[in-house]
């Protein structure tokens, strides 16, 4: 079965000569921690088809400036450098540190500026226009006030981080 995520992961482990120490599974990914030669690596395999499978080429465009370094990628799999300690910003929000999390994210966005985004990545304008398109669509799956809050945050980050860097980073999300 060519689409079986575990088989695809095993193929990449073999192809990229990774010695795996542990594997974690999320809803959308298989993540293997291990070594290739003397280097620690993380092998992330995206389970389902979709835009996230292009994240390797997007990360490659950043050249490890403000992002994790990518050693290799293809077919929805990424061979990455590990990040330590790797504390998620999402832990700051429940602790009441929204502003601190926003400032950290904005600083990361400022240093992330690829030479050229990969072909097919939406522009900042395209992403920004999606808020208005959603409002006009009549779709009410997302409450209008939440859409408005997201639009305000989007504009804030675009302003803090700069248009080009923000556009490249948003392609990763």
C-alpha positions in Angstrom: 0.0 0.0 0.0 1.8 3.1 -1.3 -0.3 5.5 0.8 0.1 3.6 4.1 1.9 6.2 6.4 3.9 3.7 8.3 5.2 2.1 5.1 6.0 5.5 3.7 7.9 6.3 7.0 9.8 3.0 6.8 10.8 3.8 3.2 12.1 7.2 4.2 14.0 5.8 7.2 15.7 3.4 4.9 16.3 5.9 2.0 17.7 8.6 4.4 19.7 6.1 6.5 18.1 7.1 9.8 18.6 5.1 12.9 15.3 5.6 14.8 15.1 5.8 18.6 11.4 6.7 19.0 8.3 7.5 17.0 5.4 9.7 17.9 2.1 9.8 16.1 -0.2 12.8 15.8 -3.4 13.2 14.0 -1.7 14.4 10.8 1.9 13.1 11.1 4.4 10.4 12.1 7.5 11.9 13.8 10.6 9.8 14.2 13.5 11.0 16.4 16.9 9.5 15.7 20.3 9.8 14.1 21.9 9.9 10.7 25.5 9.2 11.2 26.6 11.3 14.2 23.8 13.9 13.8 20.5 14.0 15.6 17.6 14.3 13.2 13.8 14.4 13.1 11.9 12.7 10.3 8.4 14.0 9.9 6.0 12.3 7.6 2.7 14.1 6.7 0.0 11.4 6.6 -2.6 13.0 4.3 -2.4 14.8 1.0 -2.6 18.6 1.1 -0.6 21.8 1.2 1.4 20.7 4.3 3.2 18.2 2.1 5.0 21.2 0.5 6.4 22.4 3.8 9.8 20.9 3.0 10.3 23.2 0.0 8.9 26.2 2.0 11.4 25.5 4.8 14.2 25.1 2.3 13.4 28.5 0.9 14.1 30.0 4.4 17.6 28.5 4.5 17.2 27.9 8.3 16.8 31.6 9.0 14.4 31.7 11.9 13.1 28.2 11.1 14.3 24.7 11.6 16.8 23.5 9.0 15.7 20.9 6.5 18.3 18.4 5.4 16.0 16.6 2.8 12.4 16.5 1.8 10.0 14.9 -0.7 6.8 13.0 -0.9 5.3 14.6 2.2 8.4 13.7 4.3 10.9 16.0 5.9 14.3 15.3 7.4 14.9 18.1 9.9 17.5 19.2 12.4 16.1 18.9 15.9 15.3 21.9 18.0 15.9 21.9 21.7 14.4 22.7 24.1 11.5 23.2 21.7 8.9 24.8 24.0 5.7 25.6 22.2 4.5 29.2 22.2 1.0 27.8 22.8 2.0 27.1 26.4 2.4 30.9 27.0 -1.2 31.6 26.1 -2.9 29.7 29.0 -0.4 31.2 31.3 -1.8 34.7 30.4 1.3 35.7 28.3 -0.4 36.4 25.0 1.6 39.5 24.3 4.9 37.7 25.0 3.9 34.9 22.6 2.9 37.5 20.0 6.2 39.3 20.4 8.3 36.1 20.1 6.4 35.1 17.0 6.9 38.5 15.4 10.6 38.4 16.1 10.9 35.0 14.5 8.9 36.2 11.5 11.2 39.2 11.1 14.3 37.0 10.7 12.5 34.6 8.3 12.8 36.0 4.8 13.4 33.6 2.0 15.1 34.8 -1.2 12.1 33.7 -3.1 9.0 31.8 -1.9 8.4 28.5 -3.7 6.3 28.6 -6.8 2.6 28.4 -6.0 2.8 29.9 -2.5 0.0 32.4 -2.0 0.9 36.0 -1.6 0.3 38.0 1.6 -2.5 39.8 -0.2 -4.2 36.6 -1.1 -4.1 35.4 2.5 -5.4 38.7 3.8 -8.2 38.9 1.2 -9.4 35.5 2.4 -11.0 37.1 5.5 -13.3 39.2 3.4 -14.0 36.4 1.0 -15.1 34.3 4.0 -17.3 37.0 5.4 -19.1 37.4 2.0 -19.4 33.6 1.4 -22.3 33.2 3.8 -20.5 30.3 5.5 -21.1 30.6 9.3 -19.0 27.6 10.5 -16.6 30.1 12.1 -18.3 32.8 14.2 -18.1 36.3 12.7 -16.4 37.8 15.8 -13.7 35.1 15.6 -13.0 35.8 11.9 -12.7 39.5 12.8 -10.3 38.8 15.7 -8.2 36.6 13.4 -8.1 39.3 10.7 -7.0 41.9 13.2 -4.2 39.6 14.5 -3.2 38.8 10.9 -2.8 42.6 10.1 -0.9 43.1 13.4 1.6 40.4 12.6 2.0 41.6 9.0 2.7 45.1 10.4 5.1 43.8 13.1 7.0 41.4 10.9 7.1 43.0 7.5 5.1 42.0 4.5 7.6 39.7 2.7 8.7 37.8 5.8 5.1 37.4 7.0 4.0 36.1 3.6 6.7 33.5 3.5 6.0 32.4 7.1 2.2 32.2 6.6 2.8 29.7 3.8 4.1 27.3 6.4 0.9 27.5 8.4 
